[in-house]
């Protein structure tokens, strides 16, 4: 048999696909991929830096200079 990978664009499509598969008695599995831990660490570090006011504010008039 073949394995299909489906990429629904929204929750409505996902729910519809699940209902069709269940109605046809086709087994399926759900796989959730967690975010890359390094990426999460960078985001949390950025939030912490912002809370501690460790950031540079750029005036919009000087943004492209």
Backbone as XML, in Angstrom:
<?xml version="1.0"?>
<chain id="A" units="angstrom">
  <residue number="1" name="UNK">
    <atom name="N" x="0.827" y="-1.194" z="0.000"/>
    <atom name="CA" x="0.000" y="0.000" z="0.000"/>
    <atom name="C" x="0.864" y="1.247" z="0.000"/>
  </residue>
  <residue number="2" name="UNK">
    <atom name="N" x="0.240" y="2.355" z="-0.310"/>
    <atom name="CA" x="0.912" y="3.650" z="-0.326"/>
    <atom name="C" x="0.621" y="4.415" z="0.956"/>
  </residue>
  <residue number="3" name="UNK">
    <atom name="N" x="1.487" y="5.332" z="1.262"/>
    <atom name="CA" x="1.258" y="6.258" z="2.364"/>
    <atom name="C" x="1.083" y="7.641" z="1.766"/>
  </residue>
  <residue number="4" name="UNK">
    <atom name="N" x="0.036" y="8.322" z="2.173"/>
    <atom name="CA" x="-0.231" y="9.667" z="1.691"/>
    <atom name="C" x="0.046" y="10.667" z="2.804"/>
  </residue>
  <residue number="5" name="UNK">
    <atom name="N" x="0.640" y="11.764" z="2.444"/>
    <atom name="CA" x="0.845" y="12.855" z="3.395"/>
    <atom name="C" x="-0.020" y="14.004" z="2.918"/>
  </residue>
  <residue number="6" name="UNK">
    <atom name="N" x="-0.930" y="14.441" z="3.770"/>
    <atom name="CA" x="-1.902" y="15.474" z="3.418"/>
    <atom name="C" x="-1.528" y="16.758" z="4.148"/>
  </residue>
  <residue number="7" name="UNK">
    <atom name="N" x="-1.644" y="17.882" z="3.457"/>
    <atom name="CA" x="-1.315" y="19.180" z="4.046"/>
    <atom name="C" x="-2.545" y="20.085" z="4.007"/>
  </residue>
  <residue number="8" name="UNK">
    <atom name="N" x="-3.455" y="19.935" z="4.966"/>
    <atom name="CA" x="-4.634" y="20.813" z="4.981"/>
    <atom name="C" x="-4.211" y="22.254" z="5.253"/>
  </residue>
  <residue number="9" name="UNK">
    <atom name="N" x="-4.963" y="23.180" z="4.676"/>
    <atom name="CA" x="-4.627" y="24.597" z="4.813"/>
    <atom name="C" x="-5.268" y="25.240" z="6.034"/>
  </residue>
  <residue number="10" name="UNK">
    <atom name="N" x="-6.249" y="24.563" z="6.624"/>
    <atom name="CA" x="-6.900" y="25.133" z="7.804"/>
    <atom name="C" x="-7.565" y="24.013" z="8.599"/>
  </residue>
  <residue number="11" name="UNK">
    <atom name="N" x="-8.119" y="24.369" z="9.750"/>
    <atom name="CA" x="-8.734" y="23.362" z="10.632"/>
    <atom name="C" x="-9.962" y="22.724" z="10.006"/>
  </residue>
  <residue number="12" name="UNK">
    <atom name="N" x="-10.720" y="23.491" z="9.227"/>
    <atom name="CA" x="-11.923" y="22.946" z="8.590"/>
    <atom name="C" x="-11.546" y="21.816" z="7.639"/>
  </residue>
  <residue number="13" name="UNK">
    <atom name="N" x="-10.507" y="22.026" z="6.851"/>
    <atom name="CA" x="-10.052" y="20.978" z="5.935"/>
    <atom name="C" x="-9.548" y="19.763" z="6.710"/>
  </residue>
  <residue number="14" name="UNK">
    <atom name="N" x="-8.825" y="20.010" z="7.782"/>
    <atom name="CA" x="-8.309" y="18.913" z="8.600"/>
    <atom name="C" x="-9.449" y="18.087" z="9.179"/>
  </residue>
  <residue number="15" name="UNK">
    <atom name="N" x="-10.445" y="18.759" z="9.740"/>
    <atom name="CA" x="-11.587" y="18.048" z="10.322"/>
    <atom name="C" x="-12.355" y="17.279" z="9.262"/>
  </residue>
  <residue number="16" name="UNK">
    <atom name="N" x="-12.541" y="17.872" z="8.089"/>
    <atom name="CA" x="-13.248" y="17.190" z="7.001"/>
    <atom name="C" x="-12.486" y="15.937" z="6.579"/>
  </residue>
  <residue number="17" name="UNK">
    <atom name="N" x="-11.173" y="16.052" z="6.460"/>
    <atom name="CA" x="-10.359" y="14.903" z="6.062"/>
    <atom name="C" x="-10.452" y="13.788" z="7.100"/>
  </residue>
  <residue number="18" name="UNK">
    <atom name="N" x="-10.412" y="14.138" z="8.368"/>
    <atom name="CA" x="-10.540" y="13.131" z="9.425"/>
    <atom name="C" x="-11.891" y="12.440" z="9.362"/>
  </residue>
  <residue number="19" name="UNK">
    <atom name="N" x="-12.954" y="13.200" z="9.127"/>
    <atom name="CA" x="-14.299" y="12.624" z="9.048"/>
    <atom name="C" x="-14.415" y="11.662" z="7.872"/>
  </residue>
  <residue number="20" name="UNK">
    <atom name="N" x="-13.849" y="12.038" z="6.731"/>
    <atom name="CA" x="-13.892" y="11.165" z="5.549"/>
    <atom name="C" x="-13.142" y="9.868" z="5.834"/>
  </residue>
  <residue number="21" name="UNK">
    <atom name="N" x="-11.967" y="9.978" z="6.404"/>
    <atom name="CA" x="-11.174" y="8.783" z="6.704"/>
    <atom name="C" x="-11.888" y="7.872" z="7.694"/>
  </residue>
  <residue number="22" name="UNK">
    <atom name="N" x="-12.493" y="8.465" z="8.717"/>
    <atom name="CA" x="-13.234" y="7.659" z="9.691"/>
    <atom name="C" x="-14.437" y="6.996" z="9.040"/>
  </residue>
  <residue number="23" name="UNK">
    <atom name="N" x="-15.158" y="7.728" z="8.191"/>
    <atom name="CA" x="-16.342" y="7.180" z="7.523"/>
    <atom name="C" x="-15.967" y="6.014" z="6.614"/>
  </residue>
  <residue number="24" name="UNK">
    <atom name="N" x="-14.792" y="6.095" z="6.002"/>
    <atom name="CA" x="-14.342" y="5.025" z="5.107"/>
    <atom name="C" x="-13.579" y="3.936" z="5.857"/>
  </residue>
  <residue number="25" name="UNK">
    <atom name="N" x="-13.490" y="4.080" z="7.183"/>
    <atom name="CA" x="-12.785" y="3.122" z="8.036"/>
    <atom name="C" x="-11.333" y="2.941" z="7.591"/>
  </residue>
  <residue number="26" name="UNK">
    <atom name="N" x="-10.709" y="4.069" z="7.297"/>
    <atom name="CA" x="-9.293" y="4.086" z="6.930"/>
    <atom name="C" x="-8.519" y="4.569" z="8.154"/>
  </residue>
  <residue number="27" name="UNK">
    <atom name="N" x="-7.574" y="3.759" z="8.584"/>
    <atom name="CA" x="-6.805" y="4.152" z="9.765"/>
    <atom name="C" x="-5.825" y="5.268" z="9.396"/>
  </residue>
  <residue number="28" name="UNK">
    <atom name="N" x="-5.578" y="6.121" z="10.352"/>
    <atom name="CA" x="-4.616" y="7.207" z="10.156"/>
    <atom name="C" x="-3.955" y="7.510" z="11.479"/>
  </residue>
  <residue number="29" name="UNK">
    <atom name="N" x="-2.809" y="8.137" z="11.404"/>
    <atom name="CA" x="-2.099" y="8.516" z="12.613"/>
    <atom name="C" x="-1.788" y="9.998" z="12.569"/>
  </residue>
  <residue number="30" name="UNK">
    <atom name="N" x="-1.734" y="10.563" z="13.742"/>
    <atom name="CA" x="-1.446" y="11.986" z="13.882"/>
    <atom name="C" x="-0.026" y="12.120" z="14.402"/>
  </residue>
  <residue number="31" name="UNK">
    <atom name="N" x="0.753" y="12.962" z="13.750"/>
    <atom name="CA" x="2.129" y="13.179" z="14.183"/>
    <atom name="C" x="2.339" y="14.672" z="14.370"/>
  </residue>
  <residue number="32" name="UNK">
    <atom name="N" x="2.674" y="15.041" z="15.572"/>
    <atom name="CA" x="2.940" y="16.447" z="15.848"/>
    <atom name="C" x="4.437" y="16.633" z="15.966"/>
  </residue>
  <residue number="33" name="UNK">
    <atom name="N" x="4.923" y="17.634" z="15.273"/>
    <atom name="CA" x="6.345" y="17.921" z="15.324"/>
    <atom name="C" x="6.563" y="19.119" z="16.242"/>
  </residue>
  <residue number="34" name="UNK">
    <atom name="N" x="7.312" y="18.919" z="17.308"/>
    <atom name="CA" x="7.574" y="20.053" z="18.206"/>
    <atom name="C" x="8.526" y="21.040" z="17.530"/>
  </residue>
  <residue number="35" name="UNK">
    <atom name="N" x="8.511" y="22.259" z="18.018"/>
    <atom name="CA" x="9.437" y="23.259" z="17.496"/>
    <atom name="C" x="10.868" y="22.850" z="17.806"/>
  </residue>
  <residue number="36" name="UNK">
    <atom name="N" x="11.778" y="23.298" z="16.981"/>
    <atom name="CA" x="13.195" y="23.063" z="17.189"/>
    <atom name="C" x="13.591" y="23.695" z="18.528"/>
  </residue>
  <residue number="37" name="UNK">
    <atom name="N" x="14.187" y="22.928" z="19.445"/>
    <atom name="CA" x="14.534" y="23.458" z="20.774"/>
    <atom name="C" x="15.444" y="24.686" z="20.713"/>
  </residue>
  <residue number="38" name="UNK">
    <atom name="N" x="16.362" y="24.732" z="19.742"/>
    <atom name="CA" x="17.241" y="25.895" z="19.618"/>
    <atom name="C" x="16.427" y="27.142" z="19.268"/>
  </residue>
  <residue number="39" name="UNK">
    <atom name="N" x="15.445" y="26.983" z="18.400"/>
    <atom name="CA" x="14.581" y="28.094" z="18.010"/>
    <atom name="C" x="13.785" y="28.591" z="19.212"/>
  </residue>
  <residue number="40" name="UNK">
    <atom name="N" x="13.225" y="27.667" z="19.971"/>
    <atom name="CA" x="12.441" y="28.036" z="21.157"/>
    <atom name="C" x="13.322" y="28.792" z="22.146"/>
  </residue>
  <residue number="41" name="UNK">
    <atom name="N" x="14.548" y="28.317" z="22.324"/>
    <atom name="CA" x="15.474" y="28.975" z="23.249"/>
    <atom name="C" x="15.756" y="30.417" z="22.812"/>
  </residue>
  <residue number="42" name="UNK">
    <atom name="N" x="15.940" y="30.631" z="21.506"/>
    <atom name="CA" x="16.197" y="31.985" z="20.997"/>
    <atom name="C" x="14.998" y="32.897" z="21.229"/>
  </residue>
  <residue number="43" name="UNK">
    <atom name="N" x="13.799" y="32.381" z="21.008"/>
    <atom name="CA" x="12.584" y="33.176" z="21.212"/>
    <atom name="C" x="12.446" y="33.553" z="22.687"/>
  </residue>
  <residue number="44" name="UNK">
    <atom name="N" x="12.643" y="32.589" z="23.571"/>
    <atom name="CA" x="12.538" y="32.862" z="25.005"/>
    <atom name="C" x="13.610" y="33.849" z="25.460"/>
  </residue>
  <residue number="45" name="UNK">
    <atom name="N" x="14.807" y="33.727" z="24.905"/>
    <atom name="CA" x="15.887" y="34.665" z="25.237"/>
    <atom name="C" x="15.508" y="36.069" z="24.782"/>
  </residue>
  <residue number="46" name="UNK">
    <atom name="N" x="14.919" y="36.187" z="23.597"/>
    <atom name="CA" x="14.478" y="37.487" z="23.099"/>
    <atom name="C" x="13.413" y="38.100" z="23.989"/>
  </residue>
  <residue number="47" name="UNK">
    <atom name="N" x="12.475" y="37.281" z="24.442"/>
    <atom name="CA" x="11.437" y="37.770" z="25.362"/>
    <atom name="C" x="12.057" y="38.259" z="26.669"/>
  </residue>
  <residue number="48" name="UNK">
    <atom name="N" x="13.021" y="37.495" z="27.167"/>
    <atom name="CA" x="13.689" y="37.873" z="28.416"/>
    <atom name="C" x="14.458" y="39.183" z="28.224"/>
  </residue>
  <residue number="49" name="UNK">
    <atom name="N" x="15.192" y="39.291" z="27.117"/>
    <atom name="CA" x="15.935" y="40.522" z="26.840"/>
    <atom name="C" x="14.988" y="41.714" z="26.757"/>
  </residue>
  <residue number="50" name="UNK">
    <atom name="N" x="13.851" y="41.535" z="26.115"/>
    <atom name="CA" x="12.883" y="42.626" z="25.992"/>
    <atom name="C" x="12.360" y="43.028" z="27.370"/>
  </residue>
  <residue number="51" name="UNK">
    <atom name="N" x="12.061" y="42.037" z="28.202"/>
    <atom name="CA" x="11.568" y="42.322" z="29.555"/>
    <atom name="C" x="12.602" y="43.093" z="30.374"/>
  </residue>
  <residue number="52" name="UNK">
    <atom name="N" x="13.871" y="42.775" z="30.129"/>
    <atom name="CA" x="14.958" y="43.441" z="30.848"/>
    <atom name="C" x="15.412" y="44.723" z="30.138"/>
  </residue>
  <residue number="53" name="UNK">
    <atom name="N" x="14.650" y="45.130" z="29.136"/>
    <atom name="CA" x="14.909" y="46.351" z="28.361"/>
    <atom name="C" x="16.273" y="46.322" z="27.676"/>
  </residue>
  <residue number="54" name="UNK">
    <atom name="N" x="16.703" y="45.128" z="27.254"/>
    <atom name="CA" x="17.962" y="44.974" z="26.521"/>
    <atom name="C" x="17.640" y="44.915" z="25.024"/>
  </residue>
  <residue number="55" name="UNK">
    <atom name="N" x="17.329" y="46.063" z="24.461"/>
    <atom name="CA" x="17.025" y="46.116" z="23.038"/>
    <atom name="C" x="17.393" y="47.485" z="22.499"/>
  </residue>
  <residue number="56" name="UNK">
    <atom name="N" x="17.439" y="47.587" z="21.198"/>
    <atom name="CA" x="17.745" y="48.850" z="20.543"/>
    <atom name="C" x="16.505" y="49.323" z="19.809"/>
  </residue>
  <residue number="57" name="UNK">
    <atom name="N" x="16.125" y="50.552" z="20.067"/>
    <atom name="CA" x="14.964" y="51.131" z="19.406"/>
    <atom name="C" x="15.459" y="51.925" z="18.201"/>
  </residue>
  <residue number="58" name="UNK">
    <atom name="N" x="14.891" y="51.647" z="17.029"/>
    <atom name="CA" x="15.282" y="52.331" z="15.808"/>
    <atom name="C" x="14.129" y="53.218" z="15.369"/>
  </residue>
  <residue number="59" name="UNK">
    <atom name="N" x="14.416" y="54.492" z="15.185"/>
    <atom name="CA" x="13.421" y="55.451" z="14.712"/>
    <atom name="C" x="13.085" y="55.122" z="13.253"/>
  </residue>
  <residue number="60" name="UNK">
    <atom name="N" x="11.826" y="55.101" z="12.911"/>
    <atom name="CA" x="11.418" y="54.752" z="11.553"/>
    <atom name="C" x="12.034" y="55.673" z="10.505"/>
  </residue>
  <residue number="61" name="UNK">
    <atom name="N" x="12.256" y="56.930" z="10.853"/>
    <atom name="CA" x="12.854" y="57.867" z="9.903"/>
    <atom name="C" x="14.306" y="57.505" z="9.593"/>
  </residue>
  <residue number="62" name="UNK">
    <atom name="N" x="14.956" y="56.810" z="10.506"/>
    <atom name="CA" x="16.362" y="56.434" z="10.320"/>
    <atom name="C" x="16.539" y="54.957" z="9.975"/>
  </residue>
  <residue number="63" name="UNK">
    <atom name="N" x="15.455" y="54.285" z="9.708"/>
    <atom name="CA" x="15.516" y="52.840" z="9.492"/>
    <atom name="C" x="16.388" y="52.469" z="8.298"/>
  </residue>
  <residue number="64" name="UNK">
    <atom name="N" x="16.304" y="53.208" z="7.207"/>
    <atom name="CA" x="17.022" y="52.837" z="5.989"/>
    <atom name="C" x="18.280" y="53.678" z="5.773"/>
  </residue>
  <residue number="65" name="UNK">
    <atom name="N" x="18.772" y="54.332" z="6.801"/>
    <atom name="CA" x="19.985" y="55.154" z="6.660"/>
    <atom name="C" x="21.209" y="54.380" z="7.077"/>
  </residue>
</chain>
